[in-house]
Amino acid sequence: MTKLLHTRRTLLAAAGAFVATGLPTQAAGLAPTPTMRGGANNYRPGAPIVERIGGGGFWMTGTVRRAGDGAPLEGQRIQVWAHTTEGHERDARSHGATLTNAAGEFRLEMPQIVPAFGQPHGHLAYEGDGFETVFLRPILPSASDTSLNVDFVLKPV
């Protein structure tokens, strides 16, 4: 007989994975991505747009779409930061931003994410005009993962 054990960590990881997929939750259209608790920790407004954070080795990727119709959003600013092999998430050198392309996709290389407070996790934020700010804190399934895909569905203001 198999016994299921649900802890706060497993429930948060499952919720983070669901939010990170950007799956629709409303029958009438694509629902906006809700801000995750703890997502804004160590946020630095206006972090510079960079080609890469540090020496790289880990890829943060995803898409940005409009709530309702799911249209891809070009030129949207996504900030990324994390506790990595090269610095803590509160360090300025651990922060960087990128812009989405015409398909609403973003991709930013950064150093390998390592566990902080027992969890390997990243931080991402949509920051800009025209849509509500969204902060995400997805947890990686494994500390050895070398990429994380996170989708944003933005609600117009």
Secondary structure, DSSP 8 states (H G I E B T S, - for coil): -------HHHHHHHHHHHHHHT---BTTBB------TTTTTT--TT--B-SBSTT--EEEEEEEEETBT--B-TT-EEEEEE-BTTB-TTSGGGEEEEE--TTSEEEEEES-B--BTTB-BEEEEE--SSB--EEE--B-S-TT--EEE--EEE-B-
